Amino acid sequence: MRGLGPALRVLFVTTLILQTGTVAFPFLTAYLVGQNRYSGPQVGLIVALYGIGALAADLCSGPLLRALPPRTVMAAGLVGTAATVGCLPFVREPGALMAATTVWGFCYEIFMPASYLETIHQSSERDRRIAFSVNRLAINLGMGVGPVIGAAVFVWRPAVLFGLNAFAVLAAALYLVSRPGTDAPPAARPTPAEPRDGTGRRDARFWTILVLSVPIHCAYALPLTFLSMYVVHDLGLSSLWVGLIFAVSAGCIVLFEIPLNMAMRDTSTFGSLATGYALAAAGFALMGAVRSGPALLGATLLWTAAEMMVLPGLIHYVSQLSHPAREARNLGLYSAVMNIGLITTPQLSLLLANHTGPSSPWYLAGCGIALALVTIVLLSRSSDLSLRTPCPAESADGPGREGPAFPVPHP
């Protein structure tokens, strides 16, 4: 952590508090069902509207982040999340609850593209992949602890979850605003001009990588939404294997993602993404082919290794491609694609499993990623779309920008 600049250390701690304190949403469905006030379709719609609010936040983040500094947007989102979550136990009417859940999803998700933009502003291009890995470390650590705390509190008194969640998010907001920032005042911050050529090479590469990231984001939603049913009901294995798979994946990410990306600091975007896509395609296809617990763990190691390369690599590449005037828009669209994968994958995987067999979602994920990999390799022959060719510092879209240095401590 000493290798981080002060602003990125503040972002790490803020994100860690936020994710650790996110204890209410994993148990929202169980809480609503336990109230015996709402029908099954109403509960499903209430939970779905959280995702709709999050998707709206991604799409609105571009204009917001062009008008306001990232830290201001993050603080506003945290305060809005705390206020909304704290009020939810007192909302009874279904329509009001749907509206509140939508606002909750919006306020919570607006933090993410703002944190991406803050990471870009506070890191040099060479070390940005490491900076994004550190941000992912905060997310993964928090997501590993938060549901455990939530499970213990839910057994005792479910409604307390919302107060605890609101208190933690408010603590994250207070920590963020109490630390000195590096944002220039709005009057002193120049607003980048829109590029004159909207169809330049940077934009073409951005839309290409955005489309090629869709199979990845859909595939990585499968472990979260489909794995437990597949292992327990379709393979007939103990639920302990589900816990072990998640534990191995999370442990590898926490222990090895930052060292791996530091070792690959000078690896080209093409090299890191091509390697990661190949490992992911093999890992997800093997999840459908194997039938034993140890073999599933072996497949998990493959797609986890790919995750450590691909997810920081994709957001790093998006930041490289983005003209300063379009950074916020591009980061919001990238976050929207991630959310679309999480929203659509559960329904699609269950529908596919019911009609073509339980292994088919894993095979489809592997084939989709393999097809994206082939496209990446074929595009390497194009000077305009190739990931091999560095994005020029000066282009028709405008000048590049180099952030502050990201010092790495010596052993």
C-alpha positions as CSV (number, residue, x, y, z in Angstrom):
1,M,0.0,0.0,0.0
2,R,3.0,2.3,0.4
3,G,3.3,2.3,-3.4
4,L,0.0,4.2,-3.7
5,G,-0.3,7.9,-3.8
6,P,-2.3,9.5,-0.9
7,A,-5.5,9.9,-3.1
8,L,-5.5,6.3,-4.1
9,R,-4.9,5.2,-0.5
10,V,-8.0,7.2,0.5
11,L,-9.9,5.6,-2.4
12,F,-8.8,2.1,-1.3
13,V,-10.0,2.6,2.3
14,T,-13.3,4.2,1.2
15,T,-14.0,1.3,-1.1
16,L,-13.1,-1.2,1.5
17,I,-15.5,0.4,4.1
18,L,-18.3,0.6,1.5
19,Q,-18.0,-3.0,0.4
20,T,-17.6,-4.4,3.9
21,G,-20.6,-2.5,5.0
22,T,-22.8,-3.7,2.1
23,V,-24.6,-6.2,4.2
24,A,-28.3,-5.6,3.3
25,F,-28.6,-6.2,-0.4
26,P,-27.5,-9.9,-0.3
27,F,-30.4,-10.6,2.0
28,L,-33.0,-8.2,0.5
29,T,-35.0,-11.0,-1.1
30,A,-35.1,-13.0,2.1
31,Y,-36.1,-10.0,4.1
32,L,-38.9,-9.0,1.8
33,V,-40.3,-12.6,1.7
34,G,-40.1,-12.8,5.5
35,Q,-42.3,-9.7,5.8
36,N,-45.3,-11.6,4.3
37,R,-46.6,-8.4,2.7
38,Y,-45.5,-8.8,-0.9
39,S,-46.3,-11.4,-3.6
40,G,-43.5,-13.3,-5.4
41,P,-43.7,-11.1,-8.5
42,Q,-43.6,-7.9,-6.4
43,V,-40.4,-9.2,-4.6
44,G,-38.8,-10.1,-8.0
45,L,-39.7,-6.6,-9.4
46,I,-38.3,-4.8,-6.3
47,V,-35.0,-6.6,-6.5
48,A,-34.8,-6.2,-10.3
49,L,-35.4,-2.4,-10.0
50,Y,-32.2,-2.2,-8.0
51,G,-30.3,-3.4,-11.1
52,I,-32.3,-0.9,-13.3
53,G,-31.2,1.9,-11.0
54,A,-27.6,0.8,-11.1
55,L,-27.8,0.7,-14.9
56,A,-29.3,4.2,-15.0
57,A,-26.4,5.4,-12.9
58,D,-23.8,4.0,-15.3
59,L,-25.6,5.8,-18.2
60,C,-25.9,9.1,-16.3
61,S,-22.3,9.0,-14.9
62,G,-20.8,10.6,-18.0
63,P,-22.6,14.0,-17.8
64,L,-22.3,14.0,-14.0
65,L,-18.5,13.4,-14.0
66,R,-18.0,16.0,-16.7
67,A,-19.7,18.6,-14.4
68,L,-18.4,17.5,-11.0
69,P,-15.1,16.1,-9.7
70,P,-15.1,12.3,-9.1
71,R,-14.7,12.7,-5.3
72,T,-17.8,14.9,-5.2
73,V,-19.8,12.3,-7.1
74,M,-18.6,9.5,-4.9
75,A,-19.4,11.4,-1.7
76,A,-22.9,12.3,-3.0
77,G,-23.5,8.6,-4.0
78,L,-22.5,7.4,-0.6
79,V,-24.7,9.9,1.3
80,G,-27.6,9.0,-1.0
81,T,-27.0,5.3,-0.4
82,A,-26.9,5.7,3.4
83,A,-30.1,7.8,3.5
84,T,-32.0,5.4,1.2
85,V,-30.9,2.2,2.9
86,G,-31.6,3.6,6.4
87,C,-35.2,4.4,5.4
88,L,-36.0,1.1,3.7
89,P,-37.3,-0.8,6.8
90,F,-39.8,2.0,7.4
91,V,-41.2,1.8,3.8
92,R,-44.3,-0.5,3.6
93,E,-46.2,0.5,0.4
94,P,-44.9,-1.6,-2.6
95,G,-44.7,1.4,-5.0
96,A,-42.7,3.4,-2.6
97,L,-40.5,0.5,-1.9
98,M,-39.9,0.0,-5.6
99,A,-38.9,3.7,-6.0
100,A,-36.6,3.5,-3.0
101,T,-34.8,0.4,-4.2
102,T,-34.3,2.1,-7.6
103,V,-32.7,5.1,-5.9
104,W,-30.6,2.8,-3.8
105,G,-29.2,1.0,-6.9
106,F,-28.5,4.4,-8.6
107,C,-26.7,5.9,-5.6
108,Y,-24.7,2.8,-4.9
109,E,-23.6,2.3,-8.5
110,I,-22.7,5.9,-9.2
111,F,-19.7,5.4,-6.9
112,M,-18.1,2.9,-9.3
113,P,-17.5,4.9,-12.5
114,A,-16.4,7.8,-10.3
115,S,-13.8,5.6,-8.6
116,Y,-12.6,4.5,-12.0
117,L,-12.1,8.1,-13.1
118,E,-10.4,9.0,-9.8
119,T,-8.0,6.0,-10.4
120,I,-7.1,7.3,-13.8
121,H,-6.5,10.8,-12.6
122,Q,-4.2,9.7,-9.8
123,S,-2.0,7.1,-11.6
124,S,0.4,7.1,-14.4
125,E,-0.5,5.1,-17.5
126,R,2.3,2.5,-17.0
127,D,1.1,1.7,-13.4
128,R,-2.6,2.1,-14.0
129,R,-3.3,-1.6,-14.3
130,I,-1.7,-2.0,-10.8
131,A,-3.9,0.8,-9.5
132,F,-7.0,-0.9,-10.8
133,S,-5.9,-4.2,-9.3
134,V,-5.5,-2.5,-5.9
135,N,-9.0,-1.1,-6.3
136,R,-10.3,-4.6,-7.1
137,L,-8.5,-5.9,-4.0
138,A,-10.6,-3.5,-1.8
139,I,-13.8,-4.7,-3.5
140,N,-13.0,-8.4,-3.1
141,L,-11.9,-8.0,0.5
142,G,-15.1,-6.1,1.4
143,M,-17.3,-8.5,-0.5
144,G,-15.7,-11.4,1.3
145,V,-16.4,-10.0,4.8
146,G,-19.7,-8.2,4.3
147,P,-22.0,-11.2,3.6
148,V,-20.6,-13.0,6.5
149,I,-21.4,-10.1,8.8
150,G,-24.8,-9.8,7.2
151,A,-25.6,-13.5,7.7
152,A,-24.9,-13.3,11.4
153,V,-27.0,-10.2,11.8
154,F,-29.9,-11.5,9.7
155,V,-30.3,-14.5,12.0
156,W,-30.6,-12.2,15.0
157,R,-32.7,-9.3,13.7
158,P,-33.1,-8.8,9.9
159,A,-34.2,-5.1,10.0
160,V,-30.9,-4.2,11.8
161,L,-29.1,-5.0,8.6
162,F,-30.3,-1.8,6.9
163,G,-29.2,0.4,9.8
164,L,-25.8,-1.3,9.9
165,N,-25.4,-0.9,6.2
166,A,-26.4,2.8,6.3
167,F,-24.0,3.5,9.2
168,A,-21.1,1.8,7.3
169,V,-21.7,3.7,4.1
170,L,-22.0,7.0,6.0
171,A,-18.7,6.2,7.6
172,A,-17.1,5.7,4.2
173,A,-18.5,9.1,3.1
174,L,-17.2,10.8,6.2
175,Y,-13.8,9.3,5.7
176,L,-13.7,10.3,2.1
177,V,-14.6,14.0,2.6
178,S,-12.4,14.3,5.7
179,R,-9.2,13.5,3.8
180,P,-7.5,16.2,1.7
181,G,-8.2,15.7,-2.0
182,T,-6.3,16.6,-5.1
183,D,-9.2,17.8,-7.2
184,A,-8.8,21.3,-8.5
185,P,-11.7,23.7,-7.8
186,P,-14.2,23.6,-10.7
187,A,-13.2,27.2,-11.7
188,A,-9.5,26.1,-12.0
189,R,-10.2,22.8,-13.8
190,P,-10.1,23.2,-17.6
191,T,-12.9,21.4,-19.3
192,P,-11.5,19.3,-22.2
193,A,-13.0,20.2,-25.6
194,E,-14.9,17.5,-27.4
195,P,-12.8,15.9,-30.1
196,R,-13.6,17.2,-33.6
197,D,-13.5,13.8,-35.2
198,G,-16.0,11.6,-33.4
199,T,-15.2,8.5,-35.5
200,G,-11.4,8.6,-34.9
201,R,-9.2,5.6,-34.1
202,R,-9.7,5.9,-30.3
203,D,-13.5,5.7,-30.6
204,A,-13.4,2.8,-33.0
205,R,-11.1,0.8,-30.6
206,F,-13.3,1.7,-27.7
207,W,-16.5,0.4,-29.2
208,T,-14.7,-2.7,-30.4
209,I,-13.3,-3.6,-27.0
210,L,-16.6,-2.8,-25.4
211,V,-18.3,-5.4,-27.6
212,L,-15.5,-7.9,-27.1
213,S,-15.9,-7.5,-23.3
214,V,-19.5,-8.6,-23.3
215,P,-18.7,-12.4,-23.3
216,I,-16.3,-11.9,-20.4
217,H,-18.8,-10.0,-18.2
218,C,-21.5,-12.5,-18.9
219,A,-19.2,-15.5,-18.2
220,Y,-18.0,-14.1,-14.9
221,A,-21.6,-13.6,-13.8
222,L,-22.1,-17.4,-14.0
223,P,-20.2,-18.3,-10.8
224,L,-22.2,-15.8,-8.9
225,T,-25.6,-16.8,-10.2
226,F,-25.5,-20.3,-11.5
227,L,-22.7,-22.2,-9.8
228,S,-24.4,-23.3,-6.6
229,M,-27.4,-24.8,-8.4
230,Y,-25.2,-26.5,-11.0
231,V,-22.9,-28.1,-8.4
232,V,-25.5,-29.2,-5.9
233,H,-28.5,-30.1,-8.1
234,D,-27.0,-31.0,-11.4
235,L,-23.8,-32.7,-10.4
236,G,-25.1,-34.0,-7.1
237,L,-22.0,-32.8,-5.2
238,S,-21.9,-31.4,-1.6
239,S,-22.5,-27.7,-1.1
240,L,-19.1,-27.6,0.5
241,W,-17.6,-27.7,-3.0
242,V,-19.4,-24.5,-3.8
243,G,-17.9,-22.8,-0.8
244,L,-14.4,-24.2,-1.6
245,I,-14.6,-23.0,-5.2
246,F,-15.5,-19.4,-4.0
247,A,-12.8,-19.6,-1.3
248,V,-10.1,-20.7,-3.7
249,S,-11.0,-18.1,-6.3
250,A,-11.2,-15.2,-3.8
251,G,-8.0,-16.3,-2.1
252,C,-6.1,-16.4,-5.3
253,I,-7.3,-12.9,-6.3
254,V,-6.5,-11.4,-2.9
255,L,-3.0,-13.0,-2.8
256,F,-1.8,-12.9,-6.4
257,E,-3.6,-10.3,-8.5
258,I,-1.5,-7.4,-7.6
259,P,1.9,-9.3,-7.8
260,L,0.8,-10.7,-11.2
261,N,-0.1,-7.3,-12.6
262,M,3.1,-5.9,-11.3
263,A,5.0,-8.6,-13.0
264,M,3.1,-7.9,-16.2
265,R,3.5,-4.2,-15.9
266,D,5.3,-3.9,-19.3
267,T,3.3,-6.7,-21.1
268,S,1.4,-5.3,-24.0
269,T,-2.4,-5.0,-23.9
270,F,-2.7,-7.6,-26.7
271,G,-0.5,-10.1,-24.8
272,S,-2.3,-9.8,-21.5
273,L,-5.8,-9.8,-22.9
274,A,-5.1,-12.6,-25.4
275,T,-3.6,-14.8,-22.6
276,G,-6.4,-14.0,-20.3
277,Y,-9.2,-14.7,-22.8
278,A,-7.5,-18.0,-23.7
279,L,-7.4,-19.1,-20.1
280,A,-11.0,-18.0,-19.5
281,A,-12.3,-19.8,-22.5
282,A,-10.6,-23.0,-21.3
283,G,-11.6,-22.6,-17.7
284,F,-15.3,-22.0,-18.4
285,A,-15.6,-24.8,-21.0
286,L,-14.0,-27.2,-18.5
287,M,-16.6,-26.2,-15.9
288,G,-19.1,-27.9,-18.1
289,A,-17.0,-30.8,-19.1
290,V,-15.8,-32.1,-15.7
291,R,-17.9,-33.8,-13.0
292,S,-15.8,-34.1,-9.9
293,G,-15.0,-31.5,-7.2
294,P,-11.2,-31.5,-7.6
295,A,-11.6,-31.1,-11.4
296,L,-13.9,-28.2,-10.8
297,L,-11.3,-26.6,-8.6
298,G,-8.7,-27.0,-11.4
299,A,-11.1,-25.3,-13.9
300,T,-11.7,-22.6,-11.3
301,L,-7.9,-21.9,-11.1
302,L,-7.9,-21.3,-14.9
303,W,-10.7,-18.8,-15.0
304,T,-9.5,-17.1,-11.8
305,A,-6.0,-16.6,-13.3
306,A,-7.8,-15.1,-16.4
307,E,-9.9,-12.8,-14.2
308,M,-6.7,-11.4,-12.6
309,M,-5.4,-10.5,-16.1
310,V,-8.5,-9.6,-18.0
311,L,-10.6,-7.4,-15.7
312,P,-7.8,-4.9,-14.8
313,G,-6.5,-5.1,-18.3
314,L,-9.9,-4.2,-19.9
315,I,-10.5,-1.2,-17.7
316,H,-6.9,-0.1,-18.2
317,Y,-7.3,-0.4,-22.0
318,V,-10.5,1.7,-21.9
319,S,-8.7,4.4,-19.9
320,Q,-5.9,4.4,-22.5
321,L,-8.3,4.8,-25.4
322,S,-10.4,7.5,-23.8
323,H,-10.0,11.1,-24.9
324,P,-10.1,13.3,-21.7
325,A,-13.5,14.7,-22.8
326,R,-14.9,11.2,-23.2
327,E,-13.4,9.4,-20.2
328,A,-16.5,9.7,-18.0
329,R,-18.8,8.6,-20.8
330,N,-16.6,5.6,-21.7
331,L,-16.2,4.5,-18.1
332,G,-20.0,4.7,-17.6
333,L,-20.7,2.6,-20.7
334,Y,-18.1,0.0,-19.6
335,S,-19.8,-0.2,-16.1
336,A,-23.2,-0.5,-17.9
337,V,-21.9,-3.5,-19.9
338,M,-20.8,-5.1,-16.6
339,N,-24.2,-4.6,-15.1
340,I,-26.1,-5.8,-18.2
341,G,-24.1,-9.1,-17.8
342,L,-25.1,-9.5,-14.2
343,I,-28.8,-8.7,-14.9
344,T,-29.2,-10.9,-18.0
345,T,-27.0,-13.9,-17.2
346,P,-29.2,-15.5,-14.5
347,Q,-32.3,-15.7,-16.6
348,L,-30.4,-16.7,-19.8
349,S,-28.4,-19.5,-18.0
350,L,-31.5,-21.0,-16.4
351,L,-33.4,-20.9,-19.7
352,L,-30.5,-22.5,-21.5
353,A,-29.9,-25.2,-18.9
354,N,-33.6,-26.2,-18.9
355,H,-33.6,-26.6,-22.7
356,T,-30.2,-27.8,-23.7
357,G,-28.7,-29.4,-20.5
358,P,-27.1,-28.1,-17.3
359,S,-23.6,-27.9,-18.8
360,S,-24.6,-25.7,-21.8
361,P,-24.2,-22.3,-20.1
362,W,-20.5,-23.1,-19.3
363,Y,-19.9,-24.3,-22.8
364,L,-21.6,-21.2,-24.3
365,A,-19.5,-18.9,-22.1
366,G,-16.3,-20.7,-23.2
367,C,-17.3,-20.5,-26.8
368,G,-18.2,-16.8,-26.6
369,I,-14.9,-15.9,-25.1
370,A,-13.0,-18.1,-27.6
371,L,-14.8,-16.3,-30.4
372,A,-13.9,-12.9,-28.9
373,L,-10.3,-14.1,-28.7
374,V,-10.3,-15.1,-32.4
375,T,-11.7,-11.6,-33.2
376,I,-8.9,-10.0,-31.2
377,V,-6.3,-12.0,-33.1
378,L,-7.8,-11.2,-36.5
379,L,-8.0,-7.5,-35.6
380,S,-4.3,-7.5,-34.9
381,R,-3.9,-7.2,-38.6
382,S,-5.7,-3.9,-38.7
383,S,-3.8,-0.8,-37.9
384,D,-6.9,1.0,-36.8
385,L,-8.4,-1.7,-34.4
386,S,-5.4,-3.8,-33.4
387,L,-4.6,-4.1,-29.7
388,R,-0.9,-4.5,-30.7
389,T,-0.6,-1.0,-31.9
390,P,-0.2,1.5,-29.1
391,C,-2.8,4.3,-28.9
392,P,-1.0,7.5,-30.0
393,A,-0.4,10.1,-27.4
394,E,-1.5,12.7,-30.0
395,S,-4.3,11.8,-32.4
396,A,-7.1,13.3,-34.2
397,D,-9.2,12.9,-31.0
398,G,-6.9,15.0,-29.0
399,P,-3.8,14.9,-26.7
400,G,-3.1,12.1,-24.3
401,R,-2.5,12.7,-20.6
402,E,0.0,11.2,-18.3
403,G,-1.0,11.0,-14.6
404,P,1.2,11.4,-11.6
405,A,3.8,8.7,-10.9
406,F,2.9,5.5,-9.0
407,P,6.0,4.7,-6.9
408,V,6.6,1.1,-6.1
409,P,8.4,0.5,-2.8
410,H,11.7,-1.5,-2.8
411,P,11.8,-4.6,-0.7
